[in-house]
Amino acid sequence: MTSRYLEQGNRDIARSSQTGHDPAVHTAAARRRLSDLTSVEMLQKVQDNFSAAVGVAMVIVDPRGEPVTKPSGFSNFCQSIRNRPMWRERCYHCDSVGGRTALSTGDPSIYKCHCGLVDFAAPIIMRGEYLGAVICGQVNLRSSDTIPDLVDLSGLFPKENSWQDDPELLEYYNEIREINYEKLRSAAYSLYYIASYIVEESYSNSVNQELYAKNMRLMEESKRRAELERSLREAELQALSYQVNPHFLFNVLNTIGRLALIEGAEETETTVHAFADMMRYVLKKSGSQFVPLATELDHVKNYLFLLRLRLGDRFTFRISVPDEFGNTVCPFMVLQPIVENCINYAIEPRESDGVVDINAFRDGDDVIVDIVDNGDGISADRKQAVLAGVADRDGRKSIGIYNVDSRLRHYFGDDHGLEIVSPFRDNRGTLVRIRLPADYDDAAI
């Protein structure tokens, strides 16, 4: 499979030289294609933060290996190599082969570039279309590391006019750092999930815009109202899968950066793995709208763990759910929007002593999951607005709780909607209750 992409890459280079290919023109086209789906500026910000946090070079390239984002953390050696046209084209070719190899497997691939440095390539794919790849590395690996499935491109090109004849480049090459294979692999997979999530989240925004246009047409097409309303409801449920707050994403990245600056590495790796698990849960979910309750709780536990890194001792959290409820069928991503509300309205406004409790118990044919905070609570009017999806926050509608309530009613019936209980007094907090059928068969959907 890899040799096929090597041959394809060589044909691409030959065709480029025959047709007078202009890299700037092609990169602009790739940038426009990505811009149709997401903000290149957002990708750049994530890439810059992540490169600074883990200390490896990163760039996002188009299918031909040409940069779409500006390089982050590039070494003096690689910057100098890429400033010279002939060697720059070889770099692009290596990155293209690495990306296409990753595309063929669906997972990040590791390869040695024409200068002998090691890179990871991870494909960015949207609805079956290959948009490019995340390239991560420009390092030497420790000689003791076992490197599976290494694609060696170091002998791909002729040796004449070798960079090794240049004393300045040799000096820069000797500055290249060594890195542990597992750390490089972890960084590649993490940025892979983050970049894929940003593209997916942006795609979700376009889906929501289409939903709005459909809703406008409903008023004019009364004969098709029932069919369109059913279609709209299903699309809204699908769109919910992408509603992780991007502000939280950047807060986590900044936290990782600070940790990497002040400590050795162990806590940083734990943080990166926790965040990667969150992204994996959001992006790699199966076609089913249901997960075991234990899986949903693991996702919330990672979310709260990462928030503790940012907020420090301002709050504690406890998850007390008996193991016997772990296999209870739970709609995907119903707990996190509720917990996020606890953080936004009960924890963030206070300096210390915040609490988020999650516990569960059996009530007849149902499993009850309670999410409780110790904030100032919510008024009756605000509660009704939140459940109706018309509550306003900073000039936009806050629909997270409304979506959760709608999904529970859609799957389990109106008697399984969200319950919100709050005395609306200082430090008396809010309780949000989810009612899940204990013996629900999701295969019947």
N, C-alpha and C positions, 0 to 999 in steps of 0.2 A: 504493500500500500504506500509506504514512504517513497519507494523508488519512483512510483507513478507521479508523485507530486514534485520530486526532483526533476523528472523529465519535463513535466508541465512548466515548472519554473524556468528551465533552460529555454523552452520554446517562447515563453513570455519575454525573456531578455532579448532573444534574437529578433522577435517581432518588434520590440520597442526600438531597437537600433535601426531596423529597416523603415519604420514608419515615422521616425523622428518624434517618438513619444516625449511629451513634456511632463515631467513629474509634477510640476506645480498645477497644471491643468487637471490631471487625474486626481490629485489630492483634494483640489477644490470640489470636484464632483463627488468624491467620497464624503467630504465634509457636508455637502448639501444633502446627501442621502441620509447620513446620520442625523442631520439637523431636522429632517422630516419627522424623526422619531423622538429625538431628545436634544438637550442642550449640550453642545460640545464644551461650553464654559463649565457646566456642572461636572462633566467627565474630567475636565482638566483639574478642577478643584479637588475632586476625590483622589485623582492620581497623584497630585502634588502632596496632599496630606499623607497618603499611604506610603509613598516613597520616602518621605521624611521620617515616618514612624518606624519602618522596618529596615531602612538603610540600603535599599537596592534600587538600581536604575529601572525606570518604567516608561512605557510609551504605548499608546493605542494606535494601531496601524490599520490601513485599509486592506482589502484582499490581495493587493500586489505588494504588501509589505511597506508601503510608504506612510509616513506619520500623518495622523489626523490630529492628534494632540501634540503640544510641545513636549519635548523630552523632560523627564523629571529625574534628578539624581544621576545624570550621565557622568561617567568618569572623564578625566582629561583625555585619556587614550581614545575612548569612543567618540568624543566630540571632535578630536583631531582627525580621526579616520573618516568620519562622515562629512568633514569639510572638504574632502578630496573626491571629485566626481566618480572616478573609477571604483574606488573602494566603497563609496557610499552606495553605488548600485549593487555591489556585492552584499552589503549589509541589508538592503531592502530585499534582495533575493533570499537571503537566509531567513529573514523574518517572514517572508511569504511562504516559504517551504515549511517553516515551523508552524505557522497558522493553519495551513492546509493539512498538515499531518494531524494537528489537534482536531480539525474539523472531521477527519476521517474516523477518529475514535470517539469524538464527543467529549473528550477530557483534555486538560492541559498536557502538552507534550514538551519534552526536554531535548535540547539539541546543542551541539557545539558549533559556534559560528566560524566563518572563514578565518578569523584571527585566533581561534582556539579558546575563546571565552564561552561560558555556559549560560544559556538563556532558557526560560520557560515561555511557551506560547499557549494562550487559552482562547478558544474561539468565542466570538460574540455572534449569536444567532437569534434572529427574530422571525418567528413563524416560518421556519425552514430556510430563511434567506441568510447567507453568510455575509455579515457586514464588515468583518475584520477580526482583529485579535488583540488581546492584551499581551504585550511582551514585557517580561520581567527578568532581570538578571544582570548580565555583563560582569560576571564574577568567575573566580576559580573555585572549584569545589575541593574539599579536603581529599587527599589521596586515599584516605582510609574509607571514604564513603562508597557504598555500592549504589550504582546509578542504573536503574532498570530502563530498558527501551531508549537508550541514548541515540539520537540521530547525529552522526558525525559529518558535519559539512566543512570541516577544516581543510580537506584535500580536494574540494569541489572545483577550485579555480586554479589557473596556472600560477606558478611561483615567481614569474618574472616581475621585476619592480616590487619586490616584497617590502612590506612595511618594516620588516626586521632589519632592513638596510639603513633605516633612519634612526640615528642615535636618540633624537628627542622622543620618538614614538617608543623606542625600547625603554627609555627611562619612565615614560608614562605607564607602559605595560607593567613594569615591575612594581608600580604603586597599586595595582589591582588587588583588592582584598580577597581573602578566602572566606567562604561561608559554608555553614553546615547544610547538607542537602535537604534535610527535613524542614529547616527554616525557610529556605528558598521555595520549596514546594508549598509550604503553608501560606507564604505570602502570595504566590501565584494563584492558588485556589481562592484565597480570600478576595483578592482584587477581581478575579473572574466572576465570583458571585455578586460582588458589589456592582461592577459594570453592567452585568446582565440585568440586575435588579433595576438600575437606573433606566435602561432602555425599556424594560417591561413596564415600569411605573409610568414612563412617558407615554408608552402605548396606551396604558389605561386612561390617561388624560384624554387622548384622542377618542377612546371609546366613550368616555363620559360626554364629550362634546357631541358625538353622534347620537347618544341617547337623548340629549337635550333637543336636538333637531327633530328626532322622532316624536318627542313629546309635543312639540309645536304642531306637527302634522296631524296629530291625533284630533285636534280641535276641528280640523277641516275635513277629516275623513271618517265620519261617524260610522259608515258601513263596515269599516275595518277596525273599529275601536277594540273589540274584544281580542282579536288576534294580535294587534300591536301591543296592547297592554301586557299580554302574556309574554311576548318577546322581550319587552322592556324589563319586566320583572326578572327574567332569567339573566339578562345581560347585566343588570345591577348586581346580582349575586356574584356573577363572575368577576366584575370590576372590583368587588370588595377585597379580592385576593391581593391587590396591589397597593392597599392603602396603609403602608408603613410610612410614618411621617419623615420626609427627607431632612427636616431640621434635627431629628434624633440621630439620623445617619451621620451628619457632620459633627454633632456633639461627641459621638462615639469615636470618630476618627481623631478629633482633637485630643480626646482623653488618651487614646493609644499613643499619639505623638508625645504627650507630656510624660507618660510612663516610660517610653523608650529613652527619653532624655535623662531621666533621673535614676534608672535602675539597670541592673544587668540584663535580664531578658525574660526570666521565668514568668513573671506576672503579665508581661506584655504578651507572651505566647498564649497564656491562658485566656487573656482578653480577646486576642485575635481568633482563637478557636471558638470561643463562645459566640462571637459575632458571626463567624463563618457558619456555625450551626444555625443561627437565626436566619441568615440569608438562604441557607440550604433548605430550611423548612418552608420558607416563603416561595422559593423558586422551583423546588423539585417536588412539590406536592403532586400526587397522582390525580387522575381525572375525577376522582370522587370528591364530593363536597364534605366528607366526614373523615374524622381521625379519632383514634382512641383518646380519651380524656387525659391519660398519662402523657401522651405526646404533646398535646396542647399545653399542659402544665410545664413540661420541660422547656418549651419555647418561652413561656412567660417567665420561668425561672432565669433563663439566659438574659431576657430583656431587663429584669430587675437587677440582676448581677451587674450588668453594664451600666445601669443608671446609678447604682451605688458607687461605682468608680468616679462618676462625674459629680454626684451630689455629696459624697463622703458620708459622714455620720448624721446627715440631716434626716434620715429615715431608716427604719428597719422593715423587713418583710418576713412573713411567716407563711408557709404553705403546709397546711395540715389536712391532707386528703388521704384516707385509708387506701391501702393497696387494692382492696377488693373492688374499688370503683375505677381502677385504671383502664379497664377495657370498655367502659361505658362509651357508647357512640356519642360523639360531640361534633357539631359543625365546625369546620375549619375556621380559625382566627375569630372566635367569639370572645375569648377571655382578654386578649391583649388590648382591644379598644377600651374596655372597661377599666383595666389597670392603668392605661395611659391617662384616662380621665382622673383617676385618683392622684396620679403624679402631678398633672397640670393644675388641678384645683385644690388639692389638699396638702401636697408636699412642697411644691415649688414656692408657694407664698410664705412659708414659714422657715425659720432659720434652723430649727432642731426638733427632735422628738416626734417626727412624723412616723406613722405606722400604716402598713398595708397588710391585711390578713386575708388569706384565702383558705377556706375550709369547706368540707363537704359532709353530708349525712344522708341517710335514706329516709324517705317520706312516702310510705306506701309503695306505689308503682314507679316512683320517681327518685332520681338522685338530685339532691339540692346542692348547688355550688354557690357559696356566698363570698362576695368580694367586699371587704369592709375597710374604710379608712377612718382617721380621727380628725378630719378637717372641720370646717365650719358648716358643712352640709349644703343642701340645695332647697330652694323654696318650692312650694307646690306649683306655682306658675311656671317656673323654670323647668321643673321636672316634666310637666306636660309638653312644653316646647321641645325639650330634648327628645322625648319619645316620639314626637310628631315629626322630627327632623327639620324644625323651623327655628331652632335656637341659633342666635347670632353670636359669632366670636371673631373679633377683630375684622369686622366687615364681611365675613363669609359664613355660610351655613355650616354648623357642626353636625355632621350626619353619622358619626361613628356609632353612637348608641342606638340611633334609629335603625341603622342597617342590621345591627345585632338583633334587636327586637323583631324586625321584619323577618329575618331569616328563621329565628326560632318559631315564630307563628306560622311561617310558610311550611316548615318541615313537620312540626309537631302539633299544630293547632293553636287557636287563640288562647287556650288556657295555659299555654307554655310561654307566654310573652314575658318580658323582663319585669321584675318587681323592683321598685326603688323606694327605700324607706329612709327618711331623714327627719330628725327633730328640728333641723335648721337652727341650731344654736352652737355657740363657740365650742369647738373641740368635741362635739357630740357625734360628728362624722356622718357618713352615708353608707348604707348597706345596699348593694345591688345583688339581686338573687336571680340565678339561672336555674331553670327546672328542666332536667333531661330525663326522658323515659328510660327506665333501667334496662328494659329488654327490647329496645328499638332495633329493628332489622333494616339497616341502610341498603341492603341488596334489593329491597322491595321498591326503592325509588326508581 
